[in-house]
Amino acid sequence: MEMVYRLEKDIFQPQDHKEKIIQQYYDRICRDSILFFIVLGSITIFLYTISHILLMKPPEVLPYRGAIPFDYSISYIYWIVAIEQIYAVIGAASVNAAFGAFFPSIMIQICAKIKILVHRFQITLSTLEHISSQKNLSPYEVSMIEQKLISKWLKNHLEILRLFEYAKSLFSTVVFIHYVITAFALCTIAYVLSNTDFHSVNFIGNFLFFIAMMSLQFLQCISANQVTEEFASLHNIIYDTNWYAVSNNVRRSMVIIMTQTLQPIIFSSGHFVTLSIESFKHVLKASYTIYNVLA
């Protein structure tokens, strides 16, 4: 709720037609990502559950293996335990899929705010160029207008940085745990697949589960990596503008802004996991290494 509240601040709301187009573009990406996980997750959970239901042999074999500290061979106890297992797995998978769609959506929305920030900087610079050419304004009036426009843009930039830092503080622990678990899950599923009949329902369910886990981790890494790229691009975007057409005061302010944008903005968790394309490669390599140990 706090995340949604921060995203709905007035400073982040589109102010012209171009900003609305930018926001709608990224909203569409979020919507497609969520739809993808709903479809993939629903099919995966359904087939994965069916494959384990077919393995049931009442009242001896439950759908999932586990340490049951009591005798479940009695018929009604067996079915209570079996239903509880199925419900627990479906619930856990649903929560995992929801997080898999929510976290990348937040990263995509931050990318949208950065794109809008770039657009606003271009408008701000055009306005400053126009003001610099005005002859009917005193130097004091020009200076006050320049300070107001630059401070407004800086406030917008700082709000985006605060939004990203809040997202990192909110999700870093969960992302780290998910990253580690995914590495073990991928290698375990790969090991199970290598020992499962290719034409069985169990193989299809496990294969879709493997694809879902890999897709979820990839989307997390690529969305966080895109935020890093968007922040890094601010430096070049500011430099490529007509900075030479504005006053010296504005140029000095732009130098300070560019210095700030040189600092890399990355999503790190657990002090050594950084969400990026490279980290996705690392989790695949780690999964393959663990798979070789198991095999």
PAMI-870173 format. One record per residue (C-alpha): residue in three letters; x, y, z. Coordinates in steps of 0.05 Angstrom, whole numbers, padded with zeros to 5 digits, m for minus. Example, Ala and Ser with C-alpha at 12.3 -4.5 7.8 and 13.67 -1.06 7.14 Angstrom:
REM residues 2
type	u	v	w
ala	00246	m00090	00156 $
ser	00273	m00021	00143 $
//
This chain:
REM residues 295
type	u	v	w
met	00000	00000	00000 $
glu	00057	00047	00016 $
met	00089	00031	m00051 $
val	00025	00047	m00088 $
tyr	00017	00112	m00047 $
arg	00087	00134	m00067 $
leu	00074	00119	m00141 $
glu	00010	00160	m00140 $
lys	00043	00224	m00115 $
asp	00025	00286	m00155 $
ile	00097	00295	m00178 $
phe	00094	00228	m00214 $
gln	00028	00241	m00250 $
pro	00032	00254	m00326 $
gln	00028	00328	m00341 $
asp	00022	00328	m00417 $
his	00005	00283	m00476 $
lys	00076	00256	m00485 $
glu	00080	00236	m00412 $
lys	00013	00201	m00417 $
ile	00039	00161	m00476 $
ile	00102	00142	m00437 $
gln	00061	00121	m00377 $
gln	00012	00081	m00419 $
tyr	00070	00045	m00454 $
tyr	00100	00021	m00388 $
asp	00031	00006	m00359 $
arg	00020	m00040	m00419 $
ile	00086	m00076	m00405 $
cys	00064	m00086	m00332 $
arg	m00004	m00112	m00354 $
asp	00027	m00160	m00404 $
ser	00077	m00185	m00352 $
ile	00022	m00198	m00301 $
leu	m00022	m00232	m00353 $
phe	00037	m00276	m00373 $
phe	00048	m00299	m00301 $
ile	m00027	m00310	m00290 $
val	m00032	m00355	m00351 $
leu	00034	m00391	m00341 $
gly	00024	m00398	m00266 $
ser	m00047	m00424	m00272 $
ile	m00028	m00477	m00324 $
thr	00034	m00497	m00284 $
ile	m00002	m00503	m00218 $
phe	m00059	m00543	m00250 $
leu	m00014	m00593	m00286 $
tyr	00035	m00598	m00228 $
thr	m00022	m00613	m00180 $
ile	m00054	m00663	m00228 $
ser	00013	m00699	m00237 $
his	00019	m00709	m00161 $
ile	m00054	m00728	m00152 $
leu	m00042	m00785	m00202 $
leu	00014	m00810	m00157 $
met	m00033	m00818	m00098 $
lys	m00047	m00888	m00072 $
pro	m00096	m00882	m00013 $
pro	m00085	m00893	00043 $
glu	m00010	m00904	00036 $
val	00021	m00854	m00014 $
leu	00006	m00780	m00006 $
pro	00010	m00731	m00065 $
tyr	00074	m00702	m00035 $
arg	00127	m00735	00007 $
gly	00137	m00707	00076 $
ala	00149	m00723	00149 $
ile	00080	m00736	00179 $
pro	00085	m00745	00255 $
phe	00023	m00789	00261 $
asp	m00012	m00848	00229 $
tyr	m00049	m00825	00167 $
ser	m00069	m00894	00142 $
ile	m00140	m00882	00167 $
ser	m00182	m00861	00107 $
tyr	m00210	m00794	00132 $
ile	m00143	m00773	00162 $
tyr	m00108	m00791	00097 $
trp	m00154	m00746	00056 $
ile	m00147	m00688	00105 $
val	m00072	m00692	00100 $
ala	m00074	m00699	00024 $
ile	m00120	m00639	00015 $
glu	m00077	m00598	00063 $
gln	m00015	m00615	00022 $
ile	m00048	m00596	m00044 $
tyr	m00076	m00532	m00014 $
ala	m00008	m00513	00015 $
val	00028	m00523	m00051 $
ile	m00024	m00485	m00091 $
gly	m00024	m00428	m00040 $
ala	00052	m00423	m00039 $
ala	00056	m00424	m00115 $
ser	00002	m00370	m00120 $
val	00038	m00324	m00072 $
asn	00104	m00337	m00109 $
ala	00071	m00320	m00176 $
ala	00039	m00257	m00147 $
phe	00107	m00233	m00121 $
gly	00138	m00252	m00188 $
ala	00090	m00204	m00222 $
phe	00089	m00149	m00170 $
phe	00163	m00136	m00160 $
pro	00180	m00130	m00235 $
ser	00119	m00085	m00243 $
ile	00147	m00037	m00190 $
met	00214	m00036	m00227 $
ile	00179	m00023	m00293 $
gln	00140	00035	m00262 $
ile	00205	00065	m00237 $
cys	00231	00061	m00308 $
ala	00169	00098	m00331 $
lys	00183	00154	m00280 $
ile	00255	00160	m00305 $
lys	00231	00166	m00377 $
ile	00182	00220	m00357 $
leu	00239	00254	m00318 $
val	00280	00256	m00382 $
his	00222	00286	m00420 $
arg	00213	00339	m00366 $
phe	00286	00356	m00368 $
gln	00282	00369	m00443 $
ile	00222	00414	m00432 $
thr	00257	00450	m00374 $
leu	00319	00462	m00417 $
ser	00277	00489	m00475 $
thr	00243	00536	m00427 $
leu	00310	00559	m00398 $
glu	00336	00572	m00469 $
his	00275	00614	m00483 $
ile	00283	00653	m00418 $
ser	00357	00666	m00432 $
ser	00338	00699	m00498 $
gln	00287	00745	m00466 $
lys	00310	00818	m00464 $
asn	00252	00845	m00423 $
leu	00271	00806	m00360 $
ser	00321	00831	m00309 $
pro	00380	00786	m00288 $
tyr	00347	00776	m00220 $
glu	00282	00753	m00251 $
val	00318	00706	m00298 $
ser	00357	00677	m00240 $
met	00295	00666	m00198 $
ile	00258	00631	m00255 $
glu	00319	00587	m00270 $
gln	00325	00567	m00197 $
lys	00252	00550	m00193 $
leu	00253	00506	m00256 $
ile	00318	00470	m00237 $
ser	00295	00458	m00165 $
lys	00229	00430	m00190 $
trp	00266	00380	m00235 $
leu	00315	00362	m00179 $
lys	00257	00349	m00132 $
asn	00228	00301	m00184 $
his	00295	00266	m00191 $
leu	00303	00259	m00115 $
glu	00233	00231	m00108 $
ile	00249	00176	m00159 $
leu	00314	00160	m00121 $
arg	00275	00156	m00056 $
leu	00223	00112	m00090 $
phe	00278	00064	m00114 $
glu	00312	00063	m00045 $
tyr	00245	00048	m00012 $
ala	00232	m00009	m00061 $
lys	00302	m00037	m00047 $
ser	00292	m00034	00028 $
leu	00223	m00066	00020 $
phe	00243	m00123	m00026 $
ser	00318	m00135	m00016 $
thr	00311	m00191	00036 $
val	00255	m00227	m00002 $
val	00293	m00221	m00068 $
phe	00356	m00251	m00036 $
ile	00318	m00310	m00007 $
his	00281	m00320	m00072 $
tyr	00347	m00317	m00111 $
val	00380	m00371	m00068 $
ile	00318	m00416	m00068 $
thr	00310	m00410	m00143 $
ala	00382	m00434	m00154 $
phe	00367	m00498	m00114 $
ala	00297	m00506	m00143 $
leu	00321	m00502	m00215 $
cys	00375	m00555	m00205 $
thr	00327	m00600	m00165 $
ile	00273	m00596	m00218 $
ala	00325	m00609	m00273 $
tyr	00347	m00671	m00235 $
val	00275	m00695	m00227 $
leu	00262	m00683	m00302 $
ser	00323	m00724	m00321 $
asn	00293	m00784	m00284 $
thr	00221	m00776	m00307 $
asp	00187	m00807	m00367 $
phe	00183	m00756	m00424 $
his	00111	m00774	m00442 $
ser	00083	m00771	m00371 $
val	00039	m00717	m00342 $
asn	00089	m00711	m00285 $
phe	00143	m00691	m00335 $
ile	00099	m00637	m00366 $
gly	00081	m00609	m00297 $
asn	00153	m00607	m00273 $
phe	00177	m00578	m00340 $
leu	00126	m00521	m00336 $
phe	00146	m00509	m00263 $
phe	00219	m00504	m00287 $
ile	00200	m00454	m00341 $
ala	00158	m00413	m00292 $
met	00214	m00409	m00240 $
met	00266	m00390	m00293 $
ser	00219	m00338	m00324 $
leu	00204	m00308	m00256 $
gln	00278	m00301	m00239 $
phe	00294	m00273	m00308 $
leu	00239	m00220	m00304 $
gln	00264	m00198	m00236 $
cys	00335	m00191	m00261 $
ile	00318	m00157	m00327 $
ser	00270	m00107	m00295 $
ala	00320	m00087	m00241 $
asn	00376	m00084	m00292 $
gln	00333	m00038	m00336 $
val	00325	00010	m00277 $
thr	00401	00012	m00270 $
glu	00408	00025	m00345 $
glu	00356	00081	m00344 $
phe	00390	00116	m00286 $
ala	00458	00109	m00320 $
ser	00431	00138	m00385 $
leu	00412	00204	m00350 $
his	00484	00227	m00353 $
asn	00489	00221	m00429 $
ile	00419	00248	m00441 $
ile	00435	00311	m00401 $
tyr	00501	00320	m00437 $
asp	00470	00312	m00507 $
thr	00422	00371	m00496 $
asn	00435	00443	m00517 $
trp	00469	00460	m00451 $
tyr	00512	00512	m00485 $
ala	00450	00555	m00499 $
val	00433	00568	m00426 $
ser	00463	00614	m00375 $
asn	00525	00599	m00333 $
asn	00484	00589	m00271 $
val	00443	00534	m00305 $
arg	00507	00502	m00332 $
arg	00536	00498	m00262 $
ser	00472	00466	m00238 $
met	00475	00416	m00295 $
val	00546	00397	m00276 $
ile	00523	00382	m00205 $
ile	00465	00340	m00233 $
met	00511	00302	m00280 $
thr	00558	00288	m00223 $
gln	00501	00257	m00184 $
thr	00480	00214	m00243 $
leu	00551	00184	m00247 $
gln	00537	00144	m00184 $
pro	00511	00075	m00204 $
ile	00441	00058	m00180 $
ile	00436	m00017	m00171 $
phe	00388	m00064	m00136 $
ser	00430	m00105	m00088 $
ser	00408	m00154	m00035 $
gly	00443	m00197	00015 $
his	00506	m00155	00006 $
phe	00530	m00197	m00053 $
val	00470	m00209	m00098 $
thr	00459	m00155	m00150 $
leu	00399	m00162	m00196 $
ser	00424	m00157	m00268 $
ile	00432	m00199	m00330 $
glu	00498	m00224	m00302 $
ser	00465	m00247	m00238 $
phe	00414	m00287	m00278 $
lys	00472	m00321	m00314 $
his	00503	m00335	m00246 $
val	00440	m00368	m00218 $
leu	00436	m00413	m00280 $
lys	00510	m00432	m00272 $
ala	00500	m00445	m00198 $
ser	00439	m00488	m00213 $
tyr	00477	m00528	m00265 $
thr	00535	m00538	m00216 $
ile	00488	m00564	m00162 $
tyr	00454	m00608	m00214 $
asn	00521	m00640	m00232 $
val	00534	m00654	m00159 $
leu	00465	m00688	m00151 $
ala	00473	m00727	m00216 $
//
